[in-house]
């Protein structure tokens, strides 16, 4: 097991613990982004707790805000969030809700939770960076279901028109949305081709393969003067056999037995 | 008003390099100077208002001072949830400049008329809601807006709005401007109805009814102190606006009066809670809906006679 794989395993376990302790939903969509977050935070993003307000830092926006348990687990391991703050997840009078609120001290760049907002905010940040001739990059993680939103496509047009090659969108293509399969509800395919036709340069990767993810992140922008889109093919509920590809785990919080089983599978 | 808006903003943008102007493909010829002088700080985002608000938020989170321009309905209603989450929840100092408040775009029809915007914007936490009454107020407001904290909605008329203030008004966001003192009643006016309100008050004066006239250019936060003071002095309170009866200036003043314990006559002069059943220019629609100087004066006279 590589260093990154070990980190991903720990993050998945931390995410499970957070969700179970908080009796929170969204374990499935949190598990599908674990490797994406690990590759970004432990290998690619230029950010650290001591520099969380530096103008030169890279920005990360979790546009699919409902998956924030995994993000909180990462931010805790990176030292942005203390154990005490983490304990306030999903608690009355606590600290961290089921969708993130901007708090630079905690490493959270934007308040999200309503789908179809994060990419526009990221495009605004990317435009500001271009105007200021700064070199940092803006990464935005969306869900595939989220791209049903028309606002996403407004931003897709805008970002290529303005040549925002400092903007990187990653779509967690786990093929499931709130009520079923994306291909049954509102078909998105051919997905990467749609983005290319909107003027983006695209890469398709296995979203659980850390090597492929790091490789893709290190190569952005894939083409000068074009925004980059990484289509990450993932599995919702990844890492726990009975959760994988099941809509149920968008909502359900594991009970004690399920938690123990999940824990064993994650830790191997 | 919009000419004054852009001339003032150009002046401010010369001194403040952080000022950005975004438009959703509206304002023909209006922005040519701004675009030519500050090409890096002007963006026509296309007919995509929701994205405009998100981009404005991203710019503001990067330290920019952003003004967004469109017609009132597209600026405030198409984009409502972006305004709510991206601007209000983050409490960003983005300015929303809407052209065509009320019946300004009369003949364009329902889609372009704006009778619900003040109500909608007023409901948002952190949002400040303004409707300047004439170009002089617009100039003061834009100057003050540059350093204003938090999201700010600016409801403009359009072109050729008459000047009401002959000298520079004593303008401050959140404070009403008393244009004239009178004892029989107070009339609070918001937005481009101010010239009609002033003419109405002058007509009443000629008939021996002396009325206090206030330009209530800020509807939120409303100047509570001034409302109560005027109510106490005159015992008869009227509001006038080119907006639906629901949720605008009339509602804001009513909330204060109701809780103040003052026993006063209170009447709202506004548009009904309905889309216009008439078709016509703004002038025609104002006649139909009782928003001309004569109709406003008649209404006040009638209500005061009942006293």
Interface residues (C-beta under 8 A of the other chain):
Chain A: X55 X101 X102 X109 X110 X111 X112 X113 X114 X116 X117 X119 X120 X121 X122 X123 X124 X125 X126 X127 X128 X129 X131 X132 X150 X151 X154 X155 X157 X158 X161 X162
Chain B: X40 X41 X43 X45 X46 X48 X50 X51 X53 X54 X55 X56 X57 X58 X59 X60 X61 X62 X63 X64 X81 X82 X85 X86 X89 X90
